[in-house]
């Protein structure tokens, strides 16, 4: 009986991150999922952010107010730092940033007026 009471008390209180969302690298056009695991008194309210700006659900973004954020058809515009703020009646916790990057991301530049040199030509 004492163990059960202790367990109930351990979950009471402000939200605490058990597992923050990990950074990830995904291919362009794929799905990216960010998940956070939190303990604390229910109900818990979630708000996901990209680069510090609150996200809203839309055609390619869902779960902005849940423990799992889903981004579909990921493109370069979705790259950045993702975090989630979780709130309950006892307090608030914000996750560390999780980076979203694309793989492979290739960039090159040719100086203005230069003639490109292609292998085998």
Buried (B, 14 or more C-beta within 10 A) or exposed (E): EEEEEEEEEEEEBBBBBEEBBEBBEBEEEEEBEBBBEBBBBEEBEBBBBBEEEEBEBEEBBBBBBBBBBBBBEBEEEBBBBBBBBBBBEEEEBBBEBBEBBBEEEEEEEEEEEEEEEEEEE
